[in-house]
């Protein structure tokens, strides 16, 4: 099927390629962008397939993932007493951000633009205040999506510059009120892993339009204190690198450079454990492909690469090359999300 890319090398759980595995196409398009691919015969079929998943309200949804994850998601939320998102809205928002960000890498702005994004100050404050900032990884993700969609609305001329600036100011004031002495954004006493992954999500929203943030030195300290080998999956590995990359950029490469470069060298060595040289890709987990995507089973988790792990590690390499330049990585183009 044109534009279709498998999730894992050989162990996918999809019975059909029709209206399944939107993620495979999104990640393939991002990989092509980082590799500098501009052959329209390769790009256009992927674009067309991604756009085919768009709903009339502007959001993107993979019916297979939405259906498979729904019961698991609802039961998990009920166990936690969380009644805010029982209808997959968080998943749809995240999937839509991924799809739009991939399309924008090739200058594609679909006809339908989401119309359910909070844009006035009261609605923005309400949306952000309902997020659970004691779990900053999840809360930061939706903060990031909000900034991305506000920028998208401006690009599509759905809001004017004044509205956008007011919205942006509201978001920045809110997140500044949550920043702690260690540089991360949270309430309560989350784990180091939550702090770093949450910081990555917050920063990934701020850099959509190159917004600065305070205490980048403290964020570097936080990352360097958390060794990557203590974690297992690709998200943890790459999230630390993004926080380091953009904190280091704000400080103009003038803070703890030797420590950062040592960290990067050690991290590169660890990433080799995720690489499958005979097949030419990375797995999301060390030694096996990811079994689930947003809670839905998508593969058998065989000892092989998957496109999710591959796009994340290639993205990580592109960012690492900005911190710790390596001639063999110069062919990679950095993307923001």
Secondary structure as the mmCIF struct_conf table of DSSP 4:
data_model
#
loop_
_struct_conf.conf_type_id
_struct_conf.id
_struct_conf.beg_label_comp_id
_struct_conf.beg_label_asym_id
_struct_conf.beg_label_seq_id
_struct_conf.end_label_comp_id
_struct_conf.end_label_asym_id
_struct_conf.end_label_seq_id
TURN_TY1_P TURN_TY1_P1 UNK A 2 UNK A 3
BEND BEND1 UNK A 7 UNK A 7
STRN STRN1 UNK A 8 UNK A 8
BEND BEND2 UNK A 9 UNK A 10
STRN STRN2 UNK A 12 UNK A 12
BEND BEND3 UNK A 15 UNK A 15
BEND BEND4 UNK A 17 UNK A 17
TURN_TY1_P TURN_TY1_P2 UNK A 18 UNK A 19
HELX_RH_AL_P HELX_RH_AL_P1 UNK A 22 UNK A 34
TURN_TY1_P TURN_TY1_P3 UNK A 35 UNK A 36
HELX_RH_AL_P HELX_RH_AL_P2 UNK A 40 UNK A 51
TURN_TY1_P TURN_TY1_P4 UNK A 52 UNK A 53
STRN STRN3 UNK A 54 UNK A 54
TURN_TY1_P TURN_TY1_P5 UNK A 56 UNK A 57
BEND BEND5 UNK A 58 UNK A 58
STRN STRN4 UNK A 60 UNK A 60
HELX_RH_AL_P HELX_RH_AL_P3 UNK A 63 UNK A 80
TURN_TY1_P TURN_TY1_P6 UNK A 81 UNK A 81
BEND BEND6 UNK A 84 UNK A 84
BEND BEND7 UNK A 87 UNK A 88
HELX_RH_AL_P HELX_RH_AL_P4 UNK A 89 UNK A 104
TURN_TY1_P TURN_TY1_P7 UNK A 105 UNK A 107
BEND BEND8 UNK A 111 UNK A 111
BEND BEND9 UNK A 115 UNK A 115
BEND BEND10 UNK A 120 UNK A 120
HELX_RH_AL_P HELX_RH_AL_P5 UNK A 121 UNK A 129
TURN_TY1_P TURN_TY1_P8 UNK A 130 UNK A 130
BEND BEND11 UNK A 131 UNK A 131
TURN_TY1_P TURN_TY1_P9 UNK A 133 UNK A 134
BEND BEND12 UNK A 135 UNK A 135
HELX_RH_AL_P HELX_RH_AL_P6 UNK A 136 UNK A 155
TURN_TY1_P TURN_TY1_P10 UNK A 156 UNK A 157
BEND BEND13 UNK A 158 UNK A 159
HELX_RH_AL_P HELX_RH_AL_P7 UNK A 161 UNK A 176
TURN_TY1_P TURN_TY1_P11 UNK A 177 UNK A 178
STRN STRN5 UNK A 179 UNK A 179
TURN_TY1_P TURN_TY1_P12 UNK A 181 UNK A 182
BEND BEND14 UNK A 183 UNK A 183
STRN STRN6 UNK A 185 UNK A 185
BEND BEND15 UNK A 187 UNK A 188
HELX_RH_AL_P HELX_RH_AL_P8 UNK A 192 UNK A 206
HELX_RH_3T_P HELX_RH_3T_P1 UNK A 207 UNK A 209
TURN_TY1_P TURN_TY1_P13 UNK A 210 UNK A 210
BEND BEND16 UNK A 214 UNK A 214
HELX_RH_AL_P HELX_RH_AL_P9 UNK A 216 UNK A 224
TURN_TY1_P TURN_TY1_P14 UNK A 225 UNK A 225
BEND BEND17 UNK A 226 UNK A 226
HELX_RH_3T_P HELX_RH_3T_P2 UNK A 228 UNK A 230
BEND BEND18 UNK A 233 UNK A 233
HELX_RH_AL_P HELX_RH_AL_P10 UNK A 234 UNK A 250
TURN_TY1_P TURN_TY1_P15 UNK A 251 UNK A 253
BEND BEND19 UNK A 255 UNK A 256
HELX_RH_AL_P HELX_RH_AL_P11 UNK A 257 UNK A 271
HELX_RH_3T_P HELX_RH_3T_P3 UNK A 272 UNK A 274
STRN STRN7 UNK A 275 UNK A 276
TURN_TY1_P TURN_TY1_P16 UNK A 277 UNK A 280
STRN STRN8 UNK A 281 UNK A 282
BEND BEND20 UNK A 284 UNK A 284
STRN STRN9 UNK A 285 UNK A 285
TURN_TY1_P TURN_TY1_P17 UNK A 286 UNK A 287
STRN STRN10 UNK A 288 UNK A 288
BEND BEND21 UNK A 291 UNK A 291
STRN STRN11 UNK A 292 UNK A 293
TURN_TY1_P TURN_TY1_P18 UNK A 294 UNK A 295
STRN STRN12 UNK A 296 UNK A 297
STRN STRN13 UNK A 299 UNK A 299
BEND BEND22 UNK A 303 UNK A 304
STRN STRN14 UNK A 306 UNK A 306
HELX_RH_AL_P HELX_RH_AL_P12 UNK A 307 UNK A 323
BEND BEND23 UNK A 324 UNK A 324
HELX_RH_3T_P HELX_RH_3T_P4 UNK A 327 UNK A 329
TURN_TY1_P TURN_TY1_P19 UNK A 330 UNK A 331
#
